[in-house]
Amino acid sequence: MNFDANWPELAQQFQKTVNDSMQQVMSAFSPGAVPPVAPGLLMQALPKPPESLGALQFDPAKLLQAQQTYLKEASALWNQGLTSDATQAKAVSDRRFASEAWSSNPLAHFAASAYMLNAHALMGMADAVDGDAKTRARVRFAVEQWLAAAAPSNFLALNAEAQKKALETQGQSLAKGLQNLVHDMRQGHVSMTDESVFEVGKNVATTEGAVVFENEFFQLIEYKPLTDKVYEKPFLLVPPCINKFYILDLQPENSLIRYAVSQGHRTFVVSWRNPDESMQDKTWDDYIENAAIKAIHVTQEITGAKSINALGFCVGGTILGTALAVLAARGEKPVASVTFLTALLDFTETGILDIFIDESAVKFREMQMGQGGLLKGQDLASTFSFLRPNDLVWNYVVGNYLKGETPPPFDLLYWNSDSTNLPGPWYAWYLRNMYHENNLVKPGKLTVCGETVDLGLLKLPTYIYGSREDHIVPIGGAYASTQVLPGKKRFVMGASGHIAGVINPPAKNKRSYWTNDELPPSHDEWLKSATEHVGSWWPDWSHWLKGHAGKLIAAPKTYGSRQHKALEPAPGRYVKAKA
């Protein structure tokens, strides 16, 4: 972008920059392309993204402010370049350029400073766009993607740190970087961790248990008790089907599953099958009837319990909430209490994902895979990575390829790379009825499994958890469930994001959580009088759950029952299937 031009011309250049960026961002993800430059198939939802933005208009006052800010910063940068010792200039306040190699090299320092100047100007122009909220969000997202990709740190010719390392290693870092590039091209995604270190069932997903039921949709895992007595009401976890359940069982010290078992709950978990072509026609109704409802009934059959406690995480919470509404419409109330972790029932506030969803997006998906097909797991994983491009994409491009580094072992990032497919009809229905039309919270609007859905029938005790910095399920969206469900509710907010906020074991005594017994209409009002507590929210939840778990009884000596015998050791084979 040429900042020597006058500002009317800059506005035209900005329009082109946004259009080009949206075209790149929304374009099809090329399997095996490394580094990837587009977030994947979810972003294909706008078939002609540049045209959909139309001609951008700017707020004159904001545009003038952006111009004045730019001129001031450009003048300071120019004067800095005229000083006798440019390396004494103020350090660039961005961690991509934080190393000594950038500050000690005048050319590199100027390149980083100029980049930051242009980045501030572009973001100022994005903020000056005059339009509705979704248009402004799309423009801002496109500019952020363009800026993330255009950073001088991403290019060997401009990256002083990578150049210095190449000299120090006599070119070995470049050779290793090339090897890393070839490896990632073969595996089809950028490595975020040393994946060779981990094996499901060996050093992740290691809580002892057995598969006690399976069908074509899921395996049901029962875990071995860690206490002599267990609560009479068993506990069933329904994780999201867009990724694998062992995010709840990474390591013994941070396993929510193991924690639940250690608290005296007879614990069961749904392990979703990774869909292949044989499941390409499966629907939302199939997942509700043959997975969520089936898991509830099998858990009852195995334990002999009249009612159970259940938990739904992320889209697993949406699935569980729908299943409970279907059961309620049938006059069944098999669940005594429910926990929703970073889950959406009311899709009014969906955060950054909202920019990809409109009528043309949904119709495109319905035409593409509404009657059959698969949404590939790697495409979905790439989409979520590009929601945080600097942290989850370009950081690894620079480290892996330009510096020749092997990313350190990290169980969470290994899980993040272990993607799952989704059946096309399931996905298309989910987009329209949840994200686009928000039909789940409209009594009588949806018919699922032959039943009219009404969340107002769910008058059971509910524990609702949201993460403060969640970019997948915004905290306001998580809180909205308190206004939808009629039963007695407890809402708790944890620090950090979608995953790190949830996986916060008490032993580490990290972060904080907030509570408030009052549930006003908005989260902002709730937060004003909320109380902060240092440490994990898990003990608060455990105390709540025990109040709904019934009396203590002798722990079972074997897995399953006569009708549902143990089929194989946990974590089972479904979770090991690759997308």
PAPARO-513557 format. One record per residue (C-alpha): z, x, y. Coordinates in steps of 0.25 Angstrom, whole numbers, padded with zeros to 4 digits, always signed. Layout:
// PAPARO-513557
ZXY ...
END
This chain:
// PAPARO-513557
+0000+0000+0000 -0005+0006+0013 +0006+0005+0024 -0003+0012+0034 -0010-0001+0036 -0006-0012+0046 +0003-0023+0041 -0007-0034+0040 -0015-0025+0030 -0002-0022+0023 +0000-0036+0020 -0013-0037+0014 -0010-0024+0006 +0003-0030+0001 -0004-0043-0004 -0013-0034-0012 -0001-0026-0017 +0006-0038-0022 -0007-0044-0028 -0010-0031-0035 +0005-0030-0040 +0005-0044-0045 -0008-0042-0052 -0002-0030-0059 +0012-0036-0062 +0006-0048-0067 -0005-0042-0075 -0004-0042-0091 +0005-0031-0096 -0004-0022-0104 +0003-0019-0118 +0006-0005-0119 +0003-0001-0105 +0013+0009-0101 +0018+0009-0090 +0017-0006-0089 +0013-0011-0075 +0015-0026-0077 +0027-0034-0081 +0020-0042-0093 +0015-0055-0097 +0025-0063-0090 +0019-0058-0077 +0005-0063-0081 +0010-0077-0078 +0003-0077-0065 -0012-0075-0069 -0016-0071-0055 -0004-0066-0048 -0011-0061-0035 -0018-0074-0032 -0005-0081-0035 +0002-0074-0024 -0009-0078-0014 -0010-0071+0000 +0004-0066+0004 +0010-0070+0018 +0021-0063+0024 +0033-0066+0033 +0029-0060+0047 +0043-0056+0050 +0046-0050+0036 +0032-0042+0036 +0036-0037+0050 +0049-0032+0045 +0042-0025+0033 +0033-0018+0042 +0044-0013+0051 +0052-0008+0040 +0040-0001+0034 +0036+0006+0047 +0051+0010+0049 +0052+0016+0035 +0038+0022+0035 +0041+0029+0048 +0054+0035+0042 +0046+0040+0030 +0036+0046+0038 +0046+0053+0047 +0053+0058+0034 +0040+0064+0029 +0039+0072+0042 +0053+0078+0041 +0053+0093+0037 +0061+0090+0024 +0057+0077+0018 +0066+0079+0006 +0078+0076+0015 +0073+0062+0018 +0081+0050+0013 +0080+0048-0002 +0072+0037-0007 +0082+0026-0012 +0075+0022-0025 +0080+0028-0038 +0065+0030-0042 +0065+0041-0032 +0080+0046-0033 +0078+0059-0040 +0078+0072-0032 +0064+0075-0036 +0059+0064-0027 +0068+0068-0015 +0064+0083-0016 +0049+0081-0016 +0044+0077-0002 +0031+0070-0008 +0039+0062-0018 +0050+0058-0009 +0039+0053+0001 +0032+0046-0010 +0045+0039-0014 +0048+0036+0000 +0034+0030+0004 +0035+0022-0009 +0048+0016-0005 +0043+0013+0009 +0031+0006+0004 +0040-0002-0006 +0049-0007+0005 +0037-0011+0013 +0031-0019+0001 +0044-0026-0002 +0045-0029+0012 +0032-0036+0012 +0035-0043-0001 +0047-0049+0006 +0039-0053+0018 +0029-0061+0009 +0030-0076+0014 +0030-0085+0002 +0038-0093-0008 +0049-0086-0016 +0040-0084-0028 +0029-0078-0021 +0038-0068-0014 +0045-0064-0027 +0031-0062-0033 +0027-0053-0022 +0040-0045-0022 +0039-0043-0037 +0024-0039-0036 +0028-0029-0025 +0040-0024-0033 +0031-0021-0046 +0021-0014-0037 +0031-0005-0031 +0038-0002-0044 +0025+0002-0050 +0020+0010-0038 +0033+0019-0036 +0029+0034-0035 +0040+0036-0046 +0030+0030-0056 +0019+0040-0054 +0020+0055-0059 +0012+0060-0047 +0023+0054-0038 +0036+0055-0046 +0043+0068-0042 +0054+0066-0052 +0043+0065-0064 +0036+0077-0058 +0048+0086-0057 +0052+0082-0071 +0038+0086-0076 +0039+0100-0070 +0053+0102-0075 +0049+0098-0089 +0035+0106-0088 +0028+0093-0091 +0036+0088-0103 +0041+0076-0095 +0026+0071-0093 +0023+0074-0108 +0035+0066-0112 +0031+0055-0102 +0017+0054-0108 +0024+0053-0122 +0033+0042-0117 +0021+0035-0111 +0013+0035-0124 +0025+0030-0132 +0027+0018-0122 +0012+0015-0123 +0014+0014-0138 +0026+0005-0138 +0021-0004-0127 +0032-0003-0116 +0039+0007-0107 +0051+0013-0114 +0064+0010-0107 +0073+0017-0117 +0072+0026-0129 +0068+0015-0139 +0069+0024-0151 +0084+0025-0150 +0086+0010-0153 +0085+0001-0165 +0088-0013-0166 +0099-0015-0177 +0103+0000-0176 +0108+0003-0162 +0105-0010-0155 +0108-0024-0160 +0119-0019-0170 +0129-0029-0170 +0132-0033-0185 +0126-0046-0190 +0116-0053-0198 +0104-0062-0197 +0108-0076-0202 +0096-0084-0199 +0082-0082-0195 +0069-0090-0192 +0056-0087-0185 +0063-0087-0171 +0076-0079-0173 +0086-0073-0182 +0101-0077-0180 +0111-0065-0181 +0125-0067-0185 +0135-0056-0181 +0146-0050-0189 +0160-0054-0183 +0168-0043-0177 +0181-0051-0177 +0189-0057-0188 +0188-0071-0182 +0176-0078-0174 +0175-0090-0166 +0171-0102-0173 +0160-0105-0164 +0149-0095-0167 +0141-0088-0155 +0126-0088-0154 +0118-0079-0145 +0103-0083-0141 +0097-0071-0134 +0084-0071-0127 +0071-0072-0135 +0063-0063-0125 +0071-0051-0130 +0080-0047-0142 +0094-0051-0144 +0100-0037-0145 +0102-0036-0130 +0115-0043-0134 +0118-0033-0145 +0113-0019-0140 +0125-0010-0143 +0138-0014-0149 +0145-0011-0135 +0136-0020-0127 +0132-0031-0137 +0135-0045-0133 +0133-0049-0147 +0144-0040-0152 +0153-0044-0141 +0152-0058-0145 +0155-0055-0160 +0167-0046-0156 +0173-0058-0148 +0173-0066-0161 +0161-0074-0160 +0152-0077-0172 +0139-0072-0166 +0125-0076-0169 +0112-0071-0161 +0098-0076-0161 +0088-0064-0163 +0075-0069-0159 +0062-0066-0167 +0052-0057-0159 +0040-0067-0159 +0027-0063-0165 +0014-0070-0166 +0020-0080-0176 +0029-0085-0165 +0018-0086-0154 +0019-0101-0154 +0034-0103-0153 +0040-0112-0142 +0052-0113-0134 +0056-0125-0143 +0054-0116-0155 +0064-0106-0150 +0074-0117-0146 +0074-0125-0159 +0071-0114-0169 +0080-0103-0163 +0091-0107-0153 +0094-0120-0159 +0092-0114-0173 +0101-0103-0170 +0112-0112-0165 +0111-0121-0178 +0111-0109-0187 +0123-0103-0181 +0130-0116-0183 +0126-0116-0197 +0131-0102-0200 +0144-0104-0194 +0147-0118-0196 +0151-0120-0182 +0148-0133-0175 +0146-0126-0162 +0142-0112-0157 +0142-0104-0144 +0129-0099-0140 +0123-0089-0130 +0110-0088-0124 +0105-0075-0116 +0093-0076-0106 +0082-0084-0112 +0091-0086-0124 +0100-0094-0115 +0088-0103-0111 +0084-0105-0126 +0099-0108-0129 +0100-0118-0118 +0088-0125-0122 +0092-0126-0136 +0106-0131-0132 +0099-0142-0124 +0090-0146-0136 +0102-0147-0145 +0110-0155-0135 +0098-0165-0134 +0100-0166-0149 +0114-0169-0148 +0118-0155-0153 +0129-0146-0147 +0130-0134-0156 +0134-0125-0145 +0148-0125-0139 +0145-0115-0128 +0134-0107-0122 +0132-0094-0115 +0120-0091-0106 +0117-0077-0103 +0107-0074-0092 +0100-0086-0096 +0092-0096-0088 +0092-0112-0090 +0089-0115-0076 +0076-0107-0072 +0077-0109-0057 +0080-0095-0054 +0073-0085-0063 +0072-0073-0054 +0060-0063-0054 +0054-0070-0066 +0051-0082-0058 +0039-0075-0051 +0031-0075-0064 +0033-0090-0066 +0024-0101-0060 +0015-0112-0065 +0003-0103-0067 +0012-0093-0074 +0017-0103-0084 +0003-0109-0087 -0003-0095-0089 +0008-0093-0100 +0006-0107-0106 -0009-0104-0107 -0007-0090-0113 +0004-0092-0123 +0009-0107-0122 +0003-0110-0135 +0005-0097-0142 +0007-0082-0140 +0017-0072-0138 +0023-0066-0125 +0024-0051-0129 +0038-0045-0128 +0033-0032-0121 +0026-0041-0110 +0039-0048-0108 +0047-0036-0108 +0038-0029-0098 +0039-0041-0089 +0054-0040-0088 +0054-0025-0086 +0045-0027-0074 +0055-0036-0067 +0062-0023-0065 +0050-0013-0064 +0057-0001-0059 +0069-0001-0069 +0062-0006-0081 +0047-0001-0080 +0044+0011-0070 +0057+0018-0072 +0053+0020-0087 +0039+0023-0083 +0044+0034-0074 +0054+0039-0084 +0046+0038-0097 +0033+0043-0092 +0034+0051-0079 +0047+0058-0083 +0045+0058-0098 +0059+0053-0100 +0064+0045-0112 +0072+0033-0108 +0086+0034-0113 +0091+0024-0125 +0096+0011-0119 +0098-0001-0128 +0095-0012-0118 +0082-0006-0114 +0078-0004-0129 +0081-0019-0130 +0073-0022-0117 +0061-0015-0124 +0062-0023-0137 +0054-0035-0133 +0051-0048-0139 +0039-0058-0139 +0040-0072-0135 +0031-0084-0140 +0021-0089-0130 +0024-0104-0130 +0039-0101-0129 +0037-0092-0117 +0027-0101-0110 +0037-0113-0112 +0048-0105-0107 +0041-0101-0094 +0037-0115-0090 +0049-0123-0094 +0060-0112-0090 +0055-0103-0079 +0044-0111-0073 +0049-0126-0073 +0064-0124-0076 +0064-0136-0086 +0076-0132-0094 +0086-0137-0083 +0078-0150-0081 +0085-0161-0090 +0074-0167-0099 +0063-0158-0094 +0061-0150-0107 +0059-0155-0121 +0063-0144-0131 +0063-0145-0146 +0061-0160-0144 +0073-0162-0135 +0075-0165-0120 +0082-0153-0114 +0094-0155-0105 +0103-0144-0102 +0113-0154-0096 +0117-0157-0111 +0123-0143-0112 +0137-0146-0109 +0143-0134-0116 +0151-0123-0110 +0142-0112-0105 +0143-0097-0101 +0132-0093-0091 +0130-0078-0088 +0121-0072-0078 +0118-0058-0073 +0119-0055-0058 +0106-0046-0058 +0098-0053-0069 +0083-0053-0065 +0079-0061-0077 +0089-0072-0076 +0094-0072-0062 +0109-0075-0060 +0106-0088-0052 +0097-0092-0064 +0108-0089-0074 +0118-0097-0065 +0109-0109-0064 +0113-0113-0078 +0127-0116-0073 +0121-0128-0065 +0113-0133-0077 +0122-0133-0089 +0133-0144-0088 +0144-0138-0097 +0156-0129-0093 +0150-0116-0088 +0154-0102-0085 +0145-0093-0077 +0146-0078-0076 +0138-0068-0069 +0137-0053-0073 +0132-0041-0066 +0119-0034-0069 +0106-0040-0075 +0100-0048-0086 +0104-0039-0098 +0114-0029-0092 +0123-0041-0086 +0123-0047-0100 +0125-0035-0108 +0138-0030-0102 +0149-0028-0112 +0164-0028-0108 +0167-0014-0113 +0158-0007-0102 +0165-0015-0091 +0153-0015-0083 +0148-0024-0072 +0154-0037-0068 +0153-0052-0070 +0156-0064-0061 +0163-0078-0064 +0165-0090-0056 +0170-0103-0063 +0163-0112-0052 +0148-0114-0054 +0142-0118-0041 +0127-0122-0040 +0122-0107-0037 +0125-0094-0042 +0127-0088-0028 +0138-0099-0026 +0144-0095-0039 +0144-0080-0036 +0151-0082-0022 +0164-0085-0030 +0162-0078-0043 +0172-0068-0048 +0168-0054-0052 +0173-0048-0064 +0171-0033-0068 +0165-0031-0082 +0158-0038-0092 +0156-0054-0093 +0157-0053-0108 +0172-0056-0109 +0171-0068-0100 +0160-0074-0108 +0168-0070-0121 +0180-0077-0116 +0172-0090-0112 +0165-0090-0126 +0177-0089-0134 +0182-0101-0127 +0171-0109-0134 +0171-0102-0147 +0181-0110-0154 +0192-0104-0164 +0192-0091-0171 +0188-0092-0186 +0187-0081-0197 +0174-0073-0195 +0163-0075-0205 +0162-0064-0216 +0147-0065-0218 +0135-0068-0210 +0128-0082-0209 +0131-0093-0219 +0126-0098-0233 +0114-0105-0226 +0111-0093-0216 +0113-0080-0223 +0112-0066-0217 +0097-0062-0217 +0098-0048-0212 +0107-0039-0203 +0108-0041-0188 +0100-0039-0179 +0089-0044-0189 +0074-0041-0189 +0070-0051-0178 +0076-0042-0167 +0069-0030-0172 +0055-0036-0171 +0047-0030-0160 +0038-0038-0150 
END
